[in-house]
Amino acid sequence: MAKKLIRFDWAMKRLLRNKANFDILEGFLSELLHDEIIIKQILESETNKSVETDKFNRVDILVENAKGELIIIEIQNSKEFDYFQRMLYGVSKIIIDQMNAGQPYSAVKKVIAITIAYFDLGQCEDYVYHGSTTFTGYHKNDPLYLSAKQVELYKKIAVQDLYPEYWIIKVGKFENKVIDKLDEWIYFFKNAEIRSTFSAKGIKEANKKLDELQLSEKDRQAYNAYLKELHDIASENYTKAIDFQDAVKKAILEGMESGRKGIAETALRKGLDIIFVAELTGLPVAEVETLKLNIKNNLFCYYFFSSSNASQYSTALRVCGIQIDPPTRFATANTSNTSSLLTPSS
């Protein structure tokens, strides 16, 4: 049985910022980027400062590699519909923050943004996605390369090599089928355990240094508090989702009820029989009778208050099928009590 390891997001918050543990991050980045990554330093930014007010659903770390490239690793636990735009904003802000006033644009550093997502981000079939800015010929479909002098200056070949890259790892889409060494890391991200057969770069170091049993008492308490907060957030989101589903169901039922009443009123206005309308809509006969009485009352009040002579009152009575006995009460009735004079005809 594999031993229990701490979650990678908490390790990024507390352990992987230590230079002694750079080999773990270097191993993961090397397998993802297919390059020998050596971390030069951890950089401070507004997104990766480790403070108590950090959101529990997001963990960031910004590093600079030996080539001078900036790599931001972000772990996101909760769904955000505008997450793609936030990725773009985050990369743009990093580029600006690392520029000093008066520097030429050649000082802009390459940024690689890596997202490890524990929620369903976008629609897809795969679980690892890579994005970059490419420049392709409109007519000849050929890639745009740098000039010989630019290659000499920037040590890049294609224009896209100067622009940011994006990597998205969708942990939930991973089905625990380990095919290559990158999959070994993703298996660890999903299950917080490492199989004895794994051999990806840095994975053995992770298995040793991220052992939950090796935590100090202080770190263990902090880790357990972190896990509890994640459970609380998940429970709160679950409750909100259930409440929303109930509200949708209620709205649908209320809409159906309102629709049935609307059909019944239309049928009654066309003179259909009460029993037939009840069978047609599934409404109780008593409710259909009430609807018919309301229709009559509304029609009568319309004719009553819009009529200018007594002859039109009888028209209102005839149209609505309402009887008033004796008829002379109609002429002297107080309009504020009109409803008391109305009785449905047989």
C-alpha positions in Angstrom: 0.0 0.0 0.0 1.4 3.4 -1.0 2.1 5.8 1.8 0.0 8.9 2.4 1.6 12.1 0.9 0.5 15.7 1.5 -1.4 17.5 -1.3 0.7 19.2 -3.9 -1.1 22.6 -3.5 -0.3 22.7 0.3 3.3 21.6 -0.5 3.6 24.6 -2.8 2.4 26.9 -0.1 4.7 25.7 2.6 7.5 23.4 1.5 8.4 23.8 -2.2 9.5 27.4 -1.8 12.5 26.1 0.2 15.6 25.8 -2.0 16.2 22.3 -0.6 13.0 21.2 -2.3 13.5 22.8 -5.7 14.3 19.3 -7.1 10.6 18.4 -6.8 9.4 21.3 -8.8 12.3 20.9 -11.3 11.3 17.3 -11.8 7.7 18.1 -12.6 8.5 21.0 -14.9 11.2 19.0 -16.7 8.7 16.2 -17.5 6.0 18.7 -18.6 8.1 21.0 -20.7 10.5 18.3 -22.1 13.5 20.3 -21.0 16.0 20.2 -18.2 14.6 22.9 -15.9 16.8 24.4 -13.2 15.1 26.8 -10.8 17.2 29.9 -10.2 14.9 31.5 -7.6 11.4 31.9 -6.3 10.0 35.3 -7.2 7.6 37.3 -5.1 4.5 38.6 -6.7 1.0 39.7 -5.6 -0.2 36.2 -6.6 2.2 34.0 -4.8 2.7 35.7 -1.5 2.1 33.1 1.3 -0.1 34.9 3.8 -3.0 33.8 6.0 -5.5 35.7 3.9 -4.7 33.6 0.8 -7.7 32.0 -0.8 -7.9 28.3 -0.2 -9.1 27.6 -3.6 -6.0 28.9 -5.4 -2.3 28.5 -4.8 0.4 30.1 -7.0 4.2 30.0 -7.2 6.3 32.0 -9.5 9.8 30.8 -10.4 12.7 31.9 -12.7 14.6 29.2 -14.5 18.3 29.2 -15.5 17.3 30.6 -18.9 15.7 33.7 -17.3 12.2 32.5 -18.2 9.4 33.0 -15.7 7.2 30.0 -14.9 4.0 30.5 -12.9 2.4 27.3 -11.5 -1.2 27.8 -10.3 -3.4 25.2 -8.6 -7.1 26.0 -8.8 -9.7 24.0 -6.8 -13.0 25.9 -7.4 -14.8 26.6 -10.6 -14.5 30.1 -12.2 -16.2 30.8 -15.5 -13.8 33.6 -16.4 -10.7 31.6 -15.5 -9.3 31.7 -19.1 -9.4 35.5 -18.9 -7.8 35.4 -15.5 -5.0 33.3 -16.9 -4.3 36.0 -19.5 -4.5 38.8 -17.0 -2.1 37.0 -14.6 0.5 36.5 -17.3 0.2 40.1 -18.5 0.6 41.4 -14.9 3.7 39.3 -14.4 5.3 40.7 -17.6 4.6 44.2 -16.5 5.7 43.7 -12.9 9.1 42.3 -14.0 9.8 45.3 -16.2 11.7 48.3 -14.8 11.0 51.8 -15.9 13.0 52.8 -19.0 13.9 49.3 -20.1 13.6 48.4 -23.8 11.0 45.9 -24.9 13.7 43.3 -25.4 13.8 43.0 -21.6 10.3 41.4 -21.7 10.8 37.8 -20.3 9.2 34.7 -21.7 6.4 33.5 -19.4 5.1 30.0 -19.1 1.8 29.7 -17.2 0.8 26.2 -15.8 -2.6 25.6 -14.4 -3.4 22.4 -12.4 -7.2 22.5 -12.3 -9.3 20.4 -10.0 -12.5 21.6 -11.6 -14.0 21.1 -15.1 -12.4 23.9 -17.2 -13.9 24.2 -20.6 -15.2 21.4 -22.8 -12.7 18.7 -23.9 -11.7 15.1 -24.1 -8.0 15.2 -23.1 -6.6 16.1 -19.7 -3.4 18.1 -20.8 -3.6 21.1 -23.1 -1.0 23.4 -24.4 -1.5 26.9 -25.9 0.8 29.4 -27.6 0.7 32.4 -29.9 1.6 31.4 -33.4 2.1 33.5 -36.5 1.2 31.7 -39.7 1.2 33.0 -43.3 -2.2 34.0 -44.5 -1.6 32.7 -48.1 1.3 30.2 -47.8 0.6 28.9 -44.3 4.3 29.2 -43.3 5.4 30.0 -39.8 7.0 33.3 -39.0 10.6 33.0 -37.9 13.0 35.5 -36.4 15.7 37.0 -38.4 19.3 35.8 -38.1 20.2 38.8 -35.9 17.1 38.3 -33.7 18.1 34.6 -33.2 21.5 35.7 -32.2 20.2 38.3 -29.7 17.3 36.4 -28.2 18.4 32.8 -28.6 15.0 31.9 -30.1 14.0 30.7 -33.5 10.3 31.4 -34.1 8.4 34.5 -33.1 6.1 32.3 -31.0 9.1 31.4 -28.8 9.1 35.0 -27.4 5.4 34.9 -26.5 3.7 33.3 -23.4 2.8 29.7 -23.3 -0.1 28.1 -21.4 -0.4 24.6 -20.0 -3.6 23.3 -18.5 -3.7 20.0 -16.6 -7.3 18.8 -15.8 -6.8 16.5 -12.9 -10.4 15.4 -12.9 -10.2 14.2 -16.5 -7.3 11.9 -15.7 -8.4 8.3 -15.4 -5.4 6.9 -13.5 -4.1 5.3 -16.6 -0.3 6.0 -16.4 1.2 6.0 -19.9 4.2 8.2 -19.6 6.3 10.0 -16.9 4.1 13.1 -16.9 1.2 10.9 -16.1 3.1 9.7 -13.0 3.0 13.3 -11.7 -0.6 13.8 -12.6 -1.4 10.6 -10.8 0.3 12.1 -7.7 -1.7 15.3 -8.1 -5.0 13.4 -8.2 -4.3 10.7 -5.6 -1.7 12.1 -3.2 0.3 8.9 -3.6 3.2 7.6 -5.7 3.6 4.1 -6.9 6.8 2.3 -6.3 7.3 1.7 -10.0 7.2 5.4 -10.8 10.5 6.8 -12.2 9.7 10.3 -13.5 12.3 13.0 -12.7 11.8 14.4 -9.1 9.1 11.8 -8.3 11.3 9.9 -5.9 12.2 13.1 -4.1 8.5 14.0 -3.8 7.8 10.6 -2.3 10.4 11.1 0.3 10.0 14.8 1.2 6.2 15.0 1.0 5.5 12.1 3.4 2.8 13.3 5.7 4.4 11.5 8.6 7.5 13.6 8.2 5.7 16.8 9.0 6.5 18.7 12.1 3.6 19.0 14.7 3.2 22.7 13.6 3.0 21.8 9.9 0.7 18.9 10.6 -1.8 21.2 12.4 -1.6 23.7 9.6 -2.1 21.0 7.0 -5.1 19.5 8.7 -6.6 23.0 9.0 -6.0 23.5 5.3 -7.8 20.2 4.5 -10.7 21.1 6.7 -11.1 24.4 5.0 -11.1 22.7 1.6 -13.8 20.3 2.9 -15.8 23.2 4.3 -15.6 25.1 0.9 -16.6 21.9 -1.0 -19.6 21.3 1.4 -20.7 24.9 1.0 -20.5 24.7 -2.8 -22.4 21.4 -2.7 -25.2 23.0 -0.5 -25.4 25.9 -2.9 -25.7 23.6 -5.9 -28.5 21.6 -4.2 -30.4 24.8 -3.2 -30.1 26.0 -6.8 -31.4 22.7 -8.2 -34.4 22.9 -5.8 -35.1 26.5 -6.8 -35.0 25.5 -10.5 -37.4 22.6 -9.9 -39.7 24.9 -7.9 -39.7 27.4 -10.7 -40.5 24.7 -13.3 -43.4 23.4 -11.2 -44.7 26.9 -10.7 -44.4 27.6 -14.3 -46.2 24.4 -15.2 -49.0 25.4 -12.7 -49.2 28.8 -14.1 -49.3 27.4 -17.6 -52.2 25.0 -16.8 -54.2 27.9 -15.3 -53.5 30.0 -18.4 -54.8 27.2 -20.6 -57.9 26.7 -18.4 -58.7 30.5 -18.5 -58.4 30.5 -22.3 -60.7 27.5 -22.6 -63.3 29.0 -20.3 -63.3 32.3 -22.2 -64.1 30.2 -25.3 -67.1 28.8 -23.5 -65.9 25.3 -22.9 -67.5 23.2 -20.1 -66.0 23.3 -16.6 -65.7 19.5 -16.3 -64.1 19.3 -19.7 -61.6 22.0 -18.9 -60.7 20.3 -15.6 -60.0 17.0 -17.4 -58.1 18.9 -20.1 -55.7 20.7 -17.7 -55.7 18.3 -14.7 -56.8 21.0 -12.4 -59.4 20.3 -9.7 -63.0 21.1 -10.7 -63.4 23.5 -7.8 -60.3 25.4 -9.0 -61.7 25.7 -12.5 -65.0 26.9 -11.1 -63.1 29.6 -9.2 -61.3 30.6 -12.4 -64.6 30.9 -14.2 -66.0 33.1 -11.5 -63.0 35.3 -11.5 -63.3 35.7 -15.3 -66.9 36.7 -14.9 -66.2 39.1 -12.1 -63.4 40.8 -14.1 -65.6 41.1 -17.2 -68.5 42.5 -15.2 -66.3 45.1 -13.5 -64.9 46.1 -16.8 -68.4 46.7 -18.4 -69.8 48.1 -15.1 -67.2 50.9 -14.7 -66.9 51.7 -18.4 -70.6 51.9 -19.1 -72.4 55.2 -19.3 -76.0 54.2 -19.1 -78.3 51.6 -17.5 -78.9 49.7 -20.8 -75.3 48.8 -21.0 -75.5 47.3 -17.4 -77.8 44.6 -18.7 -75.3 43.9 -21.5 -72.6 43.4 -18.8 -74.9 41.0 -17.0 -75.7 39.0 -20.1 -72.1 38.8 -21.3 -70.9 37.6 -17.9 -73.9 35.3 -17.3 -74.5 37.0 -13.9 -77.9 37.3 -12.2 -78.8 40.1 -9.8 -82.1 39.7 -7.9 -83.9 42.0 -7.8 -82.5 43.8 -10.9 -83.3 47.2 -9.2 -80.5 46.6 -6.7 -78.0 47.2 -9.5 -79.0 50.8 -10.0 -78.5 51.6 -6.3 -75.6 49.4 -5.4 -72.5 50.8 -3.8 -69.7 50.1 -6.4 -67.2 49.4 -3.5 -69.3 46.2 -2.8 -69.9 45.2 -6.3 -68.5 41.7 -5.8 -71.1 41.0 -3.2 -73.8 41.4 -5.9 -72.3 38.8 -8.2 -73.4 35.2 -8.2 -72.6 32.7 -10.9 -75.4 31.7 -13.2 -76.5 28.1 -13.2 
